[in-house]
Amino acid sequence: MKKLLLIFLFFNISMNMYSQNTVSNLLIEGNKKTKSSLLKRLALVKPGTVLDTLVIDADIRRLKLLPSIANATYKVVLDKEKTYNVVYNVEENFTIIPGLSIFTDNNDEFAYRLSLFEFNLLGQNQLIGGFYSKDVFDSYGAYWEAPYLFTRKLGVGVNYQNLVSQEPVFFENDNQVDYKFDTKAFETYLIYEHNFHNRFQLGVNLSKENYTFLEGEVPNGFPTEIGANKTALIGEYEYNNINIDYQYKEGFRSLLNFRLVTGGNDLLRNFFIGRNDFEYFKKINKKGNWASRLRLAFASNDTTPFAPFAVDNQLNIRGAGNTIDRGTAAIVLNTEYRYTLYERNWFVLQSNVFIDAGSWRNPGGNLSELFNGSTVRFHPGAGIRFIHKRIFNAVFRLDYGYGIGDNTSRGIVFGIGQYF
């Protein structure tokens, strides 16, 4: 009898201790557009689970990575039944974002890109939008992405792009020929988010490419028009361990993507492209933020003037110009120190000083070209940022890069969002 009584007491005490550490309800406050059902679905904390502040902290970091959330906090409230209500208070971003990028083209004329995106369609953190650009020729594109369409981990994306541009093609003896590059591409992909640290993407891209001669001296026997219908298998893996506090970031991110292209010909060949961006952010004191990106890129090393990697203002080297060189492998380092000059309510004025440096392997060349200094470009510079803390990605940036060395250039680069 005593044994049964002891067992009963032990069981009763255990159940009482468990109930006192149980989450009875998860509440979402502060959201107006973002659906509470989505945020609860993404959260690891569920009613009936044991209260764990480490799990709550993970949820808060996850919520702050969503485009619709500017900031998130939590509180734990003990109810009458001696269980806990966990309350997530979110501060929403404005997510209908216009975009404008302005830069100079190869003829020192202004080119631009206009865009409009909604990052929280239907309150489900779906992306929809498109762009129009003018860079000698007209280009446009449209996108839809629903990362949580099927489950809290599985979604889908679709996009269509019609890109037309004047592309410099480089032959031996620095002979440059300008071609009109026209590609129409449809792409669809699946998105799988294992957890907020690890995200995978796999899809297919169908494209029709065409190069048409514009001006320059074409080598003997080289065609003035080239075309191909291509199919590409595309993949991406992201590891994200970044903590965001408005304009400040801290942590590490790695983004790996690859593309295996078939359907080419003797000039527009089949190829493989792989690229990995390593990003590191460190907050320094109260107002400083050190940000760095190391980009390693590798592709099939065919001897072709249509190499996949480009040296470009908007992509890698600020102040370098618009598509001034091409290669089949690349190492690029972008590092900058960001400092908050002024902050009040929703507005932030931020300065930055940066160094952009990179080297390329010429088509058909050796990997040693990445390290022997023959293709190195080195561009220090400075810039300014105008930031709205409650509009997603509302960073208006203006940078001036100054090339050091022989045959270098300098210039202003304007855009929306941090450079990386």
C-alpha positions as CSV (number, residue, x, y, z in Angstrom):
1,M,0.0,0.0,0.0
2,K,2.8,2.4,0.9
3,K,4.5,1.6,-2.4
4,L,1.4,2.4,-4.3
5,L,1.0,5.7,-2.4
6,L,4.6,6.6,-3.1
7,I,4.1,5.9,-6.8
8,F,1.0,8.0,-6.9
9,L,2.7,10.9,-5.1
10,F,5.7,10.7,-7.5
11,F,3.4,10.6,-10.5
12,N,1.3,13.5,-9.2
13,I,4.4,15.7,-8.4
14,S,5.9,14.9,-11.9
15,M,2.7,15.8,-13.7
16,N,2.4,19.0,-11.6
17,M,5.9,20.0,-12.5
18,Y,5.4,19.3,-16.1
19,S,2.1,21.2,-16.3
20,Q,3.8,24.2,-14.6
21,N,6.4,24.3,-17.5
22,T,3.9,23.7,-20.3
23,V,3.0,26.3,-23.0
24,S,-0.8,26.6,-22.9
25,N,-1.1,29.0,-25.8
26,L,1.0,30.9,-28.4
27,L,-0.2,34.4,-29.1
28,I,0.9,36.8,-31.9
29,E,0.6,40.5,-31.4
30,G,1.5,43.6,-33.5
31,N,0.8,42.1,-36.9
32,K,-1.7,43.8,-39.1
33,K,-1.1,42.3,-42.6
34,T,1.0,39.2,-41.9
35,K,-1.3,36.3,-41.0
36,S,-1.0,35.0,-37.5
37,S,-1.7,31.5,-38.8
38,L,1.5,31.6,-40.9
39,L,3.7,32.9,-38.0
40,K,2.3,30.2,-35.7
41,R,2.9,27.6,-38.4
42,L,6.6,28.7,-38.7
43,A,7.1,28.8,-34.9
44,L,8.7,25.9,-33.1
45,V,6.9,26.8,-29.9
46,K,3.5,25.0,-29.9
47,P,0.7,24.7,-27.3
48,G,1.4,21.6,-25.1
49,T,5.2,21.8,-25.5
50,V,7.6,22.4,-22.6
51,L,8.6,26.0,-22.1
52,D,12.2,26.4,-23.4
53,T,13.7,29.9,-23.8
54,L,16.3,28.5,-26.3
55,V,13.4,27.5,-28.6
56,I,11.7,30.9,-28.1
57,D,15.0,32.7,-29.0
58,A,15.3,30.5,-32.2
59,D,11.7,31.5,-33.1
60,I,12.5,35.2,-32.6
61,R,15.6,35.0,-34.9
62,R,13.5,33.1,-37.5
63,L,10.7,35.7,-37.5
64,K,13.2,38.6,-38.0
65,L,14.5,36.9,-41.1
66,L,11.0,37.2,-42.7
67,P,10.6,40.0,-45.2
68,S,7.4,41.2,-43.4
69,I,9.0,41.5,-40.0
70,A,11.2,44.4,-39.0
71,N,11.6,43.3,-35.4
72,A,10.2,40.7,-32.9
73,T,10.2,40.4,-29.1
74,Y,8.5,38.0,-26.7
75,K,7.1,37.7,-23.2
76,V,6.0,34.8,-21.1
77,V,2.8,35.2,-19.0
78,L,1.8,32.7,-16.2
79,D,-2.0,32.0,-16.3
80,K,-4.3,30.8,-13.6
81,E,-3.8,27.2,-14.4
82,K,0.0,27.6,-13.7
83,T,0.8,27.1,-17.4
84,Y,2.4,29.7,-19.7
85,N,1.2,31.9,-22.5
86,V,4.0,32.8,-24.9
87,V,3.4,36.1,-26.6
88,Y,5.3,37.1,-29.8
89,N,5.1,40.8,-30.5
90,V,6.1,41.6,-34.0
91,E,6.8,45.0,-35.7
92,E,5.9,44.7,-39.4
93,N,7.8,46.0,-42.4
94,F,6.1,47.9,-45.2
95,T,6.6,45.4,-48.0
96,I,5.5,47.0,-51.3
97,I,8.9,48.1,-52.5
98,P,9.7,50.2,-55.6
99,G,13.3,49.9,-56.8
100,L,15.7,52.1,-58.9
101,S,19.2,51.4,-59.9
102,I,21.3,53.8,-62.0
103,F,24.7,53.2,-63.5
104,T,26.7,54.0,-66.6
105,D,27.0,51.7,-69.6
106,N,30.0,51.1,-71.8
107,N,29.3,54.3,-73.7
108,D,29.3,56.4,-70.5
109,E,25.6,56.9,-70.8
110,F,23.2,56.3,-68.0
111,A,21.4,53.0,-67.8
112,Y,18.7,52.2,-65.2
113,R,16.4,49.5,-63.7
114,L,13.0,50.1,-62.3
115,S,11.2,47.5,-60.2
116,L,8.2,46.9,-58.0
117,F,7.9,44.0,-55.6
118,E,5.5,42.9,-52.9
119,F,7.2,40.7,-50.4
120,N,4.1,39.8,-48.3
121,L,1.4,38.9,-50.8
122,L,-1.8,37.8,-49.0
123,G,0.0,38.1,-45.7
124,Q,1.8,34.9,-46.4
125,N,5.3,36.3,-47.1
126,Q,4.9,35.4,-50.8
127,L,6.9,37.5,-53.3
128,I,5.4,38.9,-56.5
129,G,6.7,41.6,-58.8
130,G,8.7,42.6,-61.8
131,F,11.2,44.9,-63.3
132,Y,11.9,47.0,-66.4
133,S,15.4,48.0,-67.3
134,K,17.0,50.2,-70.0
135,D,20.6,49.5,-70.9
136,V,20.8,50.5,-74.6
137,F,17.9,48.0,-75.1
138,D,14.7,47.2,-73.1
139,S,14.5,44.3,-70.7
140,Y,11.8,43.0,-68.3
141,G,11.0,40.2,-65.9
142,A,8.3,38.9,-63.6
143,Y,8.6,36.8,-60.4
144,W,6.4,34.8,-58.0
145,E,7.7,32.9,-55.0
146,A,5.7,31.2,-52.3
147,P,8.2,29.5,-49.9
148,Y,5.5,28.2,-47.5
149,L,2.8,27.3,-50.1
150,F,2.6,23.6,-49.3
151,T,3.9,23.2,-45.8
152,R,6.0,25.2,-43.3
153,K,9.0,23.8,-45.1
154,L,8.1,23.4,-48.8
155,G,7.2,26.0,-51.4
156,V,7.6,26.9,-55.1
157,G,8.9,29.8,-57.3
158,V,8.4,30.8,-60.9
159,N,9.9,33.6,-63.0
160,Y,10.1,34.8,-66.6
161,Q,12.8,37.1,-67.9
162,N,13.4,38.8,-71.3
163,L,16.9,40.3,-71.1
164,V,18.3,42.3,-73.9
165,S,21.7,44.1,-73.6
166,Q,24.7,45.3,-75.5
167,E,27.4,42.8,-74.5
168,P,31.1,43.3,-75.1
169,V,32.8,40.1,-76.4
170,F,36.6,40.0,-75.9
171,F,38.9,38.3,-78.5
172,E,42.6,38.0,-78.6
173,N,44.8,41.1,-78.6
174,D,42.1,42.9,-76.5
175,N,39.9,43.1,-79.6
176,Q,36.4,44.0,-78.4
177,V,33.3,43.4,-80.4
178,D,29.8,44.5,-79.3
179,Y,26.9,42.1,-79.7
180,K,23.2,42.5,-78.9
181,F,22.4,39.7,-76.4
182,D,18.8,38.6,-76.2
183,T,17.6,35.8,-73.9
184,K,14.1,34.7,-73.1
185,A,14.0,32.4,-70.0
186,F,11.4,30.6,-68.0
187,E,12.3,29.1,-64.7
188,T,10.5,27.1,-62.0
189,Y,11.9,25.6,-58.8
190,L,11.0,24.0,-55.5
191,I,12.1,25.5,-52.1
192,Y,12.7,23.3,-49.1
193,E,13.6,25.0,-45.8
194,H,14.8,22.3,-43.4
195,N,15.1,24.8,-40.6
196,F,15.8,28.5,-40.5
197,H,19.6,27.8,-40.8
198,N,19.4,25.5,-43.9
199,R,17.5,26.1,-47.1
200,F,17.6,24.2,-50.4
201,Q,16.3,25.1,-53.9
202,L,16.2,22.9,-57.0
203,G,14.7,23.8,-60.4
204,V,14.8,23.9,-64.2
205,N,15.5,26.9,-66.5
206,L,14.5,26.9,-70.2
207,S,16.0,29.6,-72.3
208,K,16.5,30.8,-75.9
209,E,19.7,32.8,-76.4
210,N,20.7,34.9,-79.3
211,Y,23.8,37.1,-80.1
212,T,23.6,39.6,-82.9
213,F,26.6,41.6,-84.1
214,L,26.4,45.4,-83.5
215,E,29.9,46.9,-84.0
216,G,33.6,46.2,-83.9
217,E,36.0,44.1,-86.0
218,V,34.8,40.5,-86.0
219,P,37.6,37.9,-86.6
220,N,37.6,36.1,-89.9
221,G,35.3,33.1,-89.8
222,F,33.5,34.2,-86.7
223,P,29.7,34.5,-87.1
224,T,27.8,37.7,-86.7
225,E,24.7,35.9,-85.3
226,I,24.7,33.0,-82.9
227,G,21.8,31.3,-81.1
228,A,20.9,28.3,-79.0
229,N,18.0,26.8,-77.1
230,K,19.2,25.7,-73.6
231,T,18.0,23.7,-70.6
232,A,19.6,24.2,-67.3
233,L,19.4,22.3,-64.0
234,I,19.8,24.9,-61.2
235,G,20.3,24.3,-57.5
236,E,21.0,26.4,-54.4
237,Y,21.9,25.7,-50.8
238,E,21.9,28.4,-48.1
239,Y,23.3,28.2,-44.6
240,N,22.1,31.2,-42.6
241,N,23.2,32.0,-39.0
242,I,22.7,35.8,-39.1
243,N,21.0,37.8,-36.4
244,I,19.4,41.0,-37.6
245,D,18.7,44.1,-35.5
246,Y,17.3,46.7,-37.9
247,Q,20.3,48.0,-39.9
248,Y,22.8,45.9,-38.0
249,K,23.8,42.3,-38.9
250,E,25.9,39.8,-37.0
251,G,26.8,36.2,-37.9
252,F,27.7,34.1,-40.9
253,R,26.0,33.1,-44.1
254,S,27.0,30.8,-46.9
255,L,25.2,30.7,-50.3
256,L,26.1,28.0,-52.8
257,N,24.5,27.8,-56.2
258,F,25.2,25.8,-59.4
259,R,23.9,25.6,-62.9
260,L,24.4,22.7,-65.4
261,V,23.5,23.9,-68.9
262,T,22.8,21.7,-71.9
263,G,21.6,22.4,-75.5
264,G,24.6,24.5,-76.5
265,N,26.6,24.5,-79.7
266,D,30.3,25.1,-80.8
267,L,30.2,28.7,-79.5
268,L,27.4,28.8,-76.9
269,R,28.6,25.7,-75.3
270,N,27.3,23.4,-72.6
271,F,28.9,24.3,-69.3
272,F,28.8,24.0,-65.5
273,I,28.8,27.0,-63.2
274,G,29.4,26.8,-59.4
275,R,29.6,29.8,-57.1
276,N,29.8,30.2,-53.3
277,D,29.4,33.5,-51.4
278,F,30.7,33.5,-47.8
279,E,29.4,36.4,-45.8
280,Y,30.5,37.5,-42.4
281,F,29.0,40.4,-40.3
282,K,30.2,41.7,-37.0
283,K,28.7,44.5,-34.9
284,I,31.4,46.8,-33.5
285,N,30.5,48.9,-30.5
286,K,27.1,50.6,-30.7
287,K,27.1,52.1,-34.2
288,G,29.6,50.1,-36.3
289,N,29.1,47.1,-38.5
290,W,31.8,45.3,-40.3
291,A,30.6,43.3,-43.4
292,S,32.6,41.1,-45.7
293,R,31.8,38.8,-48.6
294,L,34.2,36.3,-50.3
295,R,32.9,35.0,-53.6
296,L,34.5,31.9,-55.2
297,A,33.3,31.1,-58.7
298,F,34.2,28.3,-61.1
299,A,33.0,27.3,-64.5
300,S,33.9,25.0,-67.4
301,N,37.1,26.4,-68.9
302,D,36.1,26.6,-72.6
303,T,38.1,28.9,-74.9
304,T,35.1,31.1,-75.8
305,P,34.5,34.8,-75.8
306,F,31.2,34.2,-74.1
307,A,32.6,33.4,-70.7
308,P,30.0,33.4,-67.9
309,F,31.6,35.6,-65.2
310,A,31.8,39.3,-65.7
311,V,33.5,42.2,-64.0
312,D,30.7,44.6,-63.3
313,N,29.7,47.6,-61.2
314,Q,26.5,46.1,-59.9
315,L,27.8,42.6,-59.3
316,N,31.2,42.7,-57.7
317,I,33.6,45.7,-58.2
318,R,32.1,49.1,-57.5
319,G,33.5,51.7,-59.9
320,A,34.8,49.2,-62.4
321,G,32.2,49.9,-65.1
322,N,29.5,47.9,-66.9
323,T,30.8,44.4,-68.0
324,I,34.4,45.3,-68.6
325,D,35.9,41.8,-68.6
326,R,34.9,38.1,-68.6
327,G,36.3,35.0,-67.1
328,T,35.7,31.3,-66.3
329,A,36.8,31.5,-62.6
330,A,36.9,34.3,-60.1
331,I,37.8,35.3,-56.6
332,V,36.2,38.4,-55.3
333,L,36.5,40.0,-51.9
334,N,34.2,42.9,-50.8
335,T,34.7,44.2,-47.3
336,E,33.3,47.4,-45.8
337,Y,32.8,49.2,-42.5
338,R,29.4,50.7,-42.0
339,Y,28.8,53.4,-39.3
340,T,25.5,54.9,-38.2
341,L,25.9,58.7,-38.4
342,Y,22.4,59.5,-37.4
343,E,19.4,57.6,-36.2
344,R,16.0,58.8,-35.1
345,N,12.7,56.9,-35.0
346,W,12.5,55.1,-38.4
347,F,15.3,57.0,-40.2
348,V,19.0,56.0,-40.3
349,L,21.9,57.8,-42.1
350,Q,24.8,55.4,-42.5
351,S,28.3,55.8,-44.0
352,N,30.6,53.2,-45.3
353,V,34.2,52.8,-46.5
354,F,35.0,49.7,-48.6
355,I,37.5,47.8,-50.6
356,D,36.4,45.7,-53.6
357,A,39.1,43.4,-55.0
358,G,39.0,40.5,-57.4
359,S,40.8,38.4,-60.0
360,W,39.7,36.3,-62.9
361,R,40.8,33.4,-65.0
362,N,40.6,34.2,-68.7
363,P,38.7,31.7,-70.9
364,G,40.9,28.7,-71.6
365,G,43.5,30.1,-69.2
366,N,45.2,28.6,-66.1
367,L,44.0,28.9,-62.5
368,S,47.4,30.5,-61.7
369,E,45.9,33.7,-63.3
370,L,43.8,34.1,-60.2
371,F,46.9,34.6,-58.1
372,N,49.7,36.0,-60.3
373,G,48.3,39.5,-60.4
374,S,47.7,39.7,-64.1
375,T,43.9,40.1,-63.8
376,V,43.6,41.7,-60.4
377,R,41.4,44.7,-59.9
378,F,41.5,46.8,-56.7
379,H,38.9,49.4,-55.9
380,P,38.6,51.2,-52.6
381,G,35.9,53.7,-52.0
382,A,33.3,55.3,-49.8
383,G,29.5,55.6,-49.8
384,I,26.4,56.8,-48.0
385,R,23.2,54.9,-47.0
386,F,19.7,56.3,-46.4
387,I,17.7,53.7,-44.5
388,H,14.0,53.3,-43.5
389,K,13.9,50.9,-40.6
390,R,10.3,49.8,-41.2
391,I,10.3,49.2,-44.9
392,F,11.8,46.0,-46.1
393,N,15.1,46.4,-47.8
394,A,14.7,50.2,-47.9
395,V,18.3,51.0,-48.2
396,F,19.2,53.7,-50.7
397,R,22.9,53.4,-51.4
398,L,25.4,55.6,-53.2
399,D,29.0,54.4,-53.6
400,Y,32.0,55.8,-55.3
401,G,34.8,53.4,-56.2
402,Y,38.2,54.4,-57.3
403,G,40.4,51.9,-59.2
404,I,44.1,51.6,-58.3
405,G,46.6,50.3,-60.9
406,D,46.9,50.3,-64.7
407,N,43.9,50.7,-67.0
408,T,41.5,51.1,-64.1
409,S,38.3,53.2,-63.9
410,R,36.3,55.0,-61.3
411,G,32.6,55.7,-60.9
412,I,29.4,56.1,-58.9
413,V,27.1,53.2,-58.3
414,F,23.5,53.8,-57.0
415,G,21.1,51.1,-56.0
416,I,18.5,49.8,-53.6
417,G,19.5,47.5,-50.7
418,Q,22.9,47.0,-49.2
419,Y,25.5,45.9,-51.8
420,F,25.7,42.6,-50.0
